[in-house]
Amino acid sequence: MLLSIVRALVRNLTTVPAAVLRSRAAKDAEVLALRHENAVLRRQIARVRYEPADRVWLAALSRLIPRDRWRQVFAVTPTTLLRWHRQLLAQKWTFTQSRRPGRPSTAPIVKQLILRLARENSTWGHRRIQGELTNLGYPIAPSTVWEILHAAGIDPAPQRSGPTWRQFLTAQAHGIIAADFLHLDTISLKRLYALVFIEHGTRRLHLAGVTAHPTAQWTVHQARNLAMALECRMNWLRFLIRDRDSKYTRSFDSVFEADDVAILLSPPRAPRANAICERVVGTLRRELLDRTLIYNEAHAHAVLTEYIHHYNGHRPHQSRQQLPPDSDLPPTPATVANLQTHRIRCQPVLGGLINEYQSAA
């Protein structure tokens, strides 16, 4: 479109020098001939259609001809010529970015930050969130924060629900231990049960025992053995998470309540309430039980004990910044070892089912 207009203007401008250099009599005769031709064409054509290049050219020539002569020279009315000229000016001074009247709307990133603060802090109201935004360099009115929360369906702070299981477990991780049963089948299709405990803070895994008949008395006995084994750390534990299995009796709870450990019952059919213990059960199945044939109780206990020793002493954990549960060292930046000068030593575990790797100079 623009290229065609430029071409038409250049073509018309090339005729200007020739018209200027002609004699006055020849130009007058040509003008009279053109006027007569226009009069003939106006009688035959009801409406003349002009291209954009034609409009630009006629609008430019109108600045050189007196206005009282426009009606005799041009085939359009003076009003049309002025309208074309105004359109040219409007195209020159048109701003691409139009601004709506009123205050600018809140940026989407600020809205996301407001919703995040409300989601992560259930006790914060709109004024508390507004104050936090001001400290972060986002000044905003409290009423605007309230409107954003209301539009997102978030209730005021006193009416919001309490912390979720995930929030509770994260806040109390160092004082929580969880218990769960997992079942495994021997090579003769005999069902065995293993009772495992895991500390949330360190992810340290404990095997209480393996049996084919997990009675309530057996469960209490294993709880007492674990309490004695964890005597040095029982002062740190404050909660025990377990499901509502009938094998967990009142005597089982009393073993931990004697050390001031409160019992938290997970809701029925809600594995996410005991997610960390459920996940370690899945890890035991994927990395060990699904890849090993179990002969009897003694074999199951030996295999699980060896794997748990690897789990606590060597296996890295994302929640501990790739440190094993038994490591008390703070995480340090990884250093790239020169494999030409350092030899990597492989230590097989469980007959080569799992391997541990260490750097040997």
Secondary structure by P-SEA (a helix, b strand, c coil): caaaaaaaaaaaaaaaaaaaaccaaaaaaaaaaaaaaaaaaaacccbbbbcaaaaaaaaaaaaacccccccccccccaaaaaaaaaaaaaaaaccccccccccccccaaaaaaaaaaaaacccccaaaaaaaaaaacbbbbaaaaaaaaaaaccccccccccccaaaaaaaacccbbbbbbbbbbccccbbbbbbbbbbccccbbbbccccccccaaaaaaaaaaaaaaaccccccccbbbbcccccccaaaaaaaaaacbbbbbccccccccaaaaaaaaaaaaaccccccccccaaaaaaaaaaaaaaaaccbbbccccccccccccccccccccccccbbbbbbbcccccbbbbbbcc
